[in-house]
Amino acid sequence: MFGQFSRQMRPARFTRAVSQVLADPMAWNQAPVTVTTLANGVRVATKESFSETTSVGVYLDAGVRNETEETKGATALLEQLATTGTAKRPAAKLEAEIEGMGAALDMSYGREHSSFTMNVFNKDLAQGVDILSDLVTAPGIANLDKEKANLMRKIEETEKPTRQVIDDRLHACAFRDVSLGYSTVGPFENMANLTQAHLKQYVDTNYTAEKMVIAAAGGMKHDEVVKLAEKAFGGVKAGPPVIGTTKPYFCGAELSYRNDEMGPLAYISVGWEAVPWKSPDAVTFMVMQAIIGSYKKNTGIVPGSISGNRTINNVANKMGVGCAEEFEAFMHFYKDTGIFGWYVVCDEVAVEHAIGELMFSVNLLSFSVTDEEVERAKRELKATLMSGSGSSMESCAEVGKQVLAYGRGLPPAEMALRIDAVDAEEVKRVAYKYCNDQEISVTALGPLHGMPAFYTLRQATYMYDIKLVVLRGSPAANYEEASEHLRQPGLSSKEMASAVDNVLKQHGYLNMR
């Protein structure tokens, strides 16, 4: 994401001297992230602060996408097994030990990363690291035969939020031929066939030294954490050399389940193939996400009907009453790919209108984005990134994820500078490259009798009417040349927006709002 960032910058706005000064964490009175690599490859990253507590965690570059056809479902099963105790600490002893310290334990198993985090008093740091080491290096795989039936029933009976289910199905549709598309919420068809040998194979293959980050934030010292990590994780073996992998194939397809009996609301999500964590265009995608924004009907200080966000305003005013209960733009980054898109909840009679507004908004990112929209989005993005709770638990999670994704901690000042460097022309360039006339993956659930056909949704990824108008009014021989003709270098962002809006008015788009 940041290796080639300098090529995007304009020298007059971003000089090397200024960047070096402001990217220093201390420029914003922020403690730096210190990283030490142990002899076996385990990385130890800490961020010191003045606090009586410390959050320490083990962050693993392992998740659902590391499963194979044989071990599919292993991640979900290991998550449940973690509560049954370890080889050294049975469940009752583990629970009593954590409660006796007044500590908190949080475990998360995701699509690409997994984590085990504890919040402890500074005096109990050594005991906390020892418990984490036990959970990671000696998980309770031996408890599988005894607990399997109960754990599987618990997984099946646990109600999953609809938002999470839709996101899971979108990945299954977009990456259906690779492990990145394996389910994180179920159903897990292969789980009944998993044995202790399968789980041990998964752990031995993925819980290796080079995939492990020990992160800590709070009132500890870096050297102290390094010594504890060396003692607890110094014996973790490194994995075999990484063999070159193929980038996951993004499949343009639709996966929908129409159920007219489940209530009046439809749940829909559309995604485009995007970029990985380290792409030079990653920050621009974050800004694009903020431009589309998020909306929930009858909530917030400013009503959607008078919002300065063009998408929110259009959705809230459609048909006089609005066409969606809620929507949000999202951006998921992975190590070698990404997925950008939107999720919407709407009434069954407004499905076509809600989809049309959101597809239109993403389409406009390639042609009609004003400087005002970009500046507002940048302010909101910085506010979101910088306005966390400030807890050591949150800070620890941030450090662990950043080191896994980037190999280092990312200072807030540096991120702010990278966001500030994005302008309207950069948004249009990135959106045109990745979203205009590109394949999409679609998933939907509920009463979908108003759902447009997939080819209609695919056609909505480009300005079909603008294409015709420009071709009539210019000597361009194809759509690419026509688009370049429309986006003349001499036009400002406001002039460009006005020109596009005039074309749309002629074809009745804006009159339909």
PyMOL commands that set and color helices and strands:
alter all, ss='L'
color gray80, all
select helices_A, chain A and resi 5-8+16-22+25-28+64-66+74-84+91-101+122-137+141-157+162-174+179-181+191-193+196-206+209-211+222-233+282-292+304-306+310-320+348-364+371-386+392-406+412-420+424-434+454-459+464-473+479-486+493-506+510-512
alter helices_A, ss='H'
color red, helices_A
select strands_A, chain A and resi 34-37+43-48+53-60+104-109+114-121+212-218+253-258+265-273+294-296+326-333+338-347+440-446
alter strands_A, ss='S'
color yellow, strands_A
deselect
rebuild
show_as cartoon
